Amino acid sequence: MLMRMFSEFFRQLFLYGLYILLASLMTGCFYTLQRPLILKKVDRSPGFERDIRAMMQKFCFDCHGAKHREAGLDLRTLRAILSGGESGPAIVPGIAEESILFEMVSDGHMPPEGKRPGAYQIRRLRQWIVSGAQP
């Protein structure tokens, strides 16, 4: 008889604990659903210093950098790119198709020798110009 009372007591205690656990979980789920989801807006447009300069350094600086400035063009800084060389400004911010730099790179004319930028790098260059050529 005493054993039956203990087993009934523990069975009810177990069920009671289960109900409390279930209620707690449901309350927690409802609480998280009620809170607004706040997403931070992330700027995905490329920037010169963050995305483009490294590509320029890898493919362009040998001929358009500190030591050499073929056609009077220096590609090390955004200011120099906008100033351009003998043919005028290297880019037209906002219009990639009218930018000499983009035209020469995407057509495969530049760099004239060695490894060339890949499709992803050319897309990033275009995105950078189209988005306004931000620093």
ZAMARGU-4260 file (C-alpha; in steps of 0.2 Angstrom, whole numbers, plus 5000, padded with zeros to 4 digits):
<rodrens>
0) 5000/5000/5000 | 5014/5012/5004 | 5023/5007/4988 | 5007/5011/4978 | 5005/5028/4986
5) 5023/5032/4982 | 5021/5027/4964 | 5005/5037/4962 | 5014/5052/4970 | 5029/5051/4958
10) 5018/5048/4943 | 5008/5064/4947 | 5024/5074/4951 | 5031/5068/4934 | 5015/5073/4925
15) 5014/5090/4934 | 5033/5093/4930 | 5029/5089/4912 | 5015/5101/4911 | 5026/5115/4918
20) 5040/5111/4906 | 5028/5112/4891 | 5020/5128/4897 | 5037/5136/4899 | 5042/5131/4882
25) 5026/5137/4874 | 5028/5154/4883 | 5046/5155/4878 | 5041/5152/4859 | 5027/5164/4860
30) 5038/5177/4868 | 5051/5176/4854 | 5037/5177/4841 | 5031/5193/4848 | 5047/5202/4847
35) 5050/5211/4830 | 5064/5204/4820 | 5077/5218/4817 | 5088/5216/4803 | 5103/5228/4800
40) 5104/5235/4783 | 5121/5230/4776 | 5129/5240/4762 | 5133/5227/4748 | 5139/5240/4735
45) 5158/5239/4733 | 5170/5252/4739 | 5187/5257/4731 | 5197/5254/4747 | 5188/5238/4752
50) 5185/5229/4736 | 5193/5237/4720 | 5210/5243/4726 | 5217/5225/4729 | 5212/5220/4711
55) 5220/5236/4704 | 5236/5232/4714 | 5236/5214/4707 | 5233/5218/4689 | 5236/5236/4685
60) 5249/5244/4697 | 5264/5238/4687 | 5259/5249/4672 | 5248/5262/4681 | 5256/5264/4698
65) 5270/5273/4707 | 5285/5268/4695 | 5276/5268/4678 | 5261/5278/4672 | 5257/5272/4655
70) 5246/5284/4645 | 5248/5296/4660 | 5236/5285/4670 | 5238/5281/4689 | 5226/5269/4696
75) 5232/5269/4714 | 5219/5281/4721 | 5201/5286/4717 | 5206/5304/4714 | 5219/5298/4701
80) 5206/5287/4693 | 5194/5301/4691 | 5207/5313/4685 | 5212/5300/4672 | 5226/5301/4660
85) 5229/5306/4641 | 5212/5299/4636 | 5203/5308/4650 | 5195/5301/4666 | 5197/5282/4668
90) 5179/5280/4674 | 5162/5289/4673 | 5154/5286/4690 | 5137/5278/4688 | 5140/5272/4669
95) 5151/5258/4667 | 5149/5256/4649 | 5156/5274/4646 | 5171/5271/4657 | 5187/5267/4648
100) 5194/5257/4662 | 5179/5245/4662 | 5179/5244/4644 | 5197/5240/4643 | 5196/5227/4657
105) 5180/5218/4651 | 5186/5217/4633 | 5202/5209/4638 | 5213/5223/4632 | 5220/5226/4649
110) 5231/5220/4656 | 5240/5217/4640 | 5250/5202/4647 | 5249/5189/4661 | 5235/5185/4671
115) 5219/5194/4669 | 5204/5198/4681 | 5191/5184/4682 | 5173/5186/4679 | 5169/5190/4697
120) 5182/5203/4698 | 5175/5211/4682 | 5157/5211/4689 | 5163/5219/4705 | 5172/5233/4695
125) 5156/5236/4685 | 5146/5236/4701 | 5158/5248/4709 | 5157/5260/4694 | 5138/5258/4693
130) 5135/5261/4711 | 5144/5278/4710 | 5162/5273/4712 | 5162/5276/4731 | 5179/5277/4740
</rodrens>
